[in-house]
Amino acid sequence: MKITNLFNVGLIALAGLTFACGGGEKTTETTEVAVVAPEPVKEISLEEKYQNDPIYIKGLEKLKASDCTSCHMVERKIVGPSYAEVAAKYESTEENVNMLAAKVIAGGVGVWGEIAMPPHAALSEEDAKDMVRYVLLLKK
C-alpha cells in the first residue's frame, strides 16, 4: 500500500508541476506593427499656388493699386465680403466676370448687405475684369 500511495502522490505532484509550468496550453505568437502617422499635408499659400499665373499676378497688382483693400480682404470680411466669399458664390465664367466687373464700376447695395459699395467710375472695364478674375481664382 505504501507503493500505491507513493505512486499516487508522484502522479499528483507531476500533474501539479505540469499545470504550474503551463503544460498543455497552446502558445500564440504576437507581432507588433509599428503605426506611422501620415505626414501632414502642407498647405501652400496663394502666392505659391499662383506665382506664375498671369491672371493672379495682373489682378493682384491692380487690386493693390486700388482702394479695394480698404473694404475687402482675402479671407476675412471687413466692410464688404471677403474675396473668398465672392469666389464661393460665383463660378469663374466669362458671364460672371462681365457682371461682377460692371458691379464694381457702377457700385451697388443689397447683395451682401445694406452697406453700399461705392462706384469706381474711373476704373476701366478691362482693369475691373482683371480684378474680378483674380478674386474668382480664390475659390476654396
C-alpha positions as CSV (number, residue, x, y, z in Angstrom):
1,M,0.0,0.0,0.0
2,K,2.9,2.3,0.6
3,I,4.0,1.9,-3.0
4,T,0.5,2.8,-4.3
5,N,0.3,5.9,-2.1
6,L,3.8,6.9,-3.2
7,F,2.8,6.4,-6.8
8,N,-0.4,8.5,-6.3
9,V,1.5,11.3,-4.7
10,G,4.0,11.2,-7.5
11,L,1.2,11.4,-10.1
12,I,-0.4,14.3,-8.3
13,A,3.0,16.1,-8.0
14,L,3.7,15.6,-11.7
15,A,0.2,16.9,-12.7
16,G,0.6,19.9,-10.5
17,L,4.0,20.6,-11.9
18,T,2.7,20.2,-15.5
19,F,-0.2,22.7,-14.9
20,A,2.0,25.1,-13.0
21,C,4.5,25.3,-15.8
22,G,1.8,25.9,-18.4
23,G,1.9,22.5,-19.9
24,G,-0.8,21.6,-22.3
25,E,-1.5,25.2,-23.3
26,K,-1.2,26.4,-26.9
27,T,1.1,29.3,-27.4
28,T,0.4,32.1,-29.9
29,E,2.9,34.5,-31.4
30,T,2.1,38.2,-31.5
31,T,3.6,40.5,-34.0
32,E,4.0,44.2,-33.2
33,V,3.1,46.5,-36.0
34,A,4.5,50.0,-36.0
35,V,1.9,52.6,-36.8
36,V,3.3,55.5,-38.6
37,A,1.3,58.7,-38.7
38,P,0.9,60.2,-42.2
39,E,2.9,63.3,-42.9
40,P,0.8,66.4,-42.6
41,V,-0.4,67.9,-45.8
42,K,1.5,71.1,-46.3
43,E,-0.9,74.0,-47.1
44,I,0.6,76.2,-49.8
45,S,-0.1,79.9,-49.9
46,L,-2.0,81.5,-52.7
47,E,1.3,83.2,-53.7
48,E,2.9,79.8,-54.1
49,K,-0.1,78.3,-55.8
50,Y,-0.5,81.0,-58.4
51,Q,3.0,82.6,-58.5
52,N,3.3,82.1,-62.3
53,D,-0.4,82.6,-63.2
54,P,-0.7,85.8,-65.3
55,I,-4.4,86.3,-64.2
56,Y,-3.3,86.1,-60.5
57,I,-0.3,88.4,-61.0
58,K,-2.2,91.1,-63.0
59,G,-5.3,91.1,-60.8
60,L,-3.3,91.3,-57.6
61,E,-1.3,94.2,-58.9
62,K,-4.4,96.1,-59.9
63,L,-6.2,95.4,-56.6
64,K,-3.2,96.6,-54.6
65,A,-3.1,99.8,-56.6
66,S,-6.8,100.4,-56.0
67,D,-8.9,101.2,-52.9
68,C,-10.5,97.7,-52.7
69,T,-8.3,96.6,-49.8
70,S,-9.9,99.2,-47.6
71,C,-13.2,97.3,-47.6
72,H,-12.2,93.7,-48.7
73,M,-9.7,91.1,-47.5
74,V,-8.9,87.7,-49.0
75,E,-10.4,85.6,-46.3
76,R,-12.0,87.9,-43.8
77,K,-15.0,90.2,-44.1
78,I,-14.3,93.9,-43.2
79,V,-16.9,96.2,-44.7
80,G,-17.7,94.2,-47.8
81,P,-17.4,90.4,-48.3
82,S,-14.1,88.7,-48.4
83,Y,-12.7,87.8,-51.8
84,A,-13.1,84.1,-50.8
85,E,-16.8,84.6,-50.1
86,V,-17.3,86.2,-53.5
87,A,-15.4,83.4,-55.2
88,A,-17.5,80.8,-53.3
89,K,-20.7,82.5,-54.5
90,Y,-19.8,82.9,-58.2
91,E,-18.4,80.4,-60.7
92,S,-15.5,81.7,-62.8
93,T,-17.4,82.2,-66.0
94,E,-17.0,85.0,-68.6
95,E,-20.6,85.9,-67.9
96,N,-20.0,86.3,-64.2
97,V,-16.7,88.2,-64.8
98,N,-18.6,90.7,-67.0
99,M,-21.5,91.1,-64.5
100,L,-19.2,91.5,-61.5
101,A,-16.9,93.9,-63.3
102,A,-20.0,96.0,-64.1
103,K,-21.0,96.0,-60.4
104,V,-17.5,97.1,-59.4
105,I,-17.6,100.0,-61.8
106,A,-21.3,101.0,-61.0
107,G,-21.3,100.2,-57.3
108,G,-24.3,98.8,-55.6
109,V,-26.1,97.7,-52.5
110,G,-28.2,94.7,-51.3
111,V,-26.3,91.6,-52.5
112,W,-24.0,91.5,-49.4
113,G,-26.0,93.6,-47.0
114,E,-27.1,97.2,-46.6
115,I,-23.7,98.8,-46.8
116,A,-23.3,100.2,-50.3
117,M,-20.2,99.6,-52.4
118,P,-19.2,103.0,-53.9
119,P,-18.9,103.2,-57.7
120,H,-15.5,103.1,-59.3
121,A,-16.3,105.0,-62.4
122,A,-12.6,105.9,-63.1
123,L,-11.8,102.1,-63.4
124,S,-11.6,100.8,-66.9
125,E,-13.7,97.8,-67.8
126,E,-10.6,95.7,-68.6
127,D,-9.0,96.5,-65.2
128,A,-12.2,95.6,-63.4
129,K,-12.4,92.3,-65.2
130,D,-8.7,91.5,-64.3
131,M,-9.5,92.2,-60.7
132,V,-12.7,90.0,-60.8
133,R,-10.8,87.2,-62.5
134,Y,-8.2,87.3,-59.7
135,V,-10.9,87.2,-57.0
136,L,-12.7,84.2,-58.6
137,L,-9.4,82.3,-58.5
138,L,-9.6,82.3,-54.7
139,K,-12.4,79.6,-54.6
140,K,-11.6,77.0,-52.0
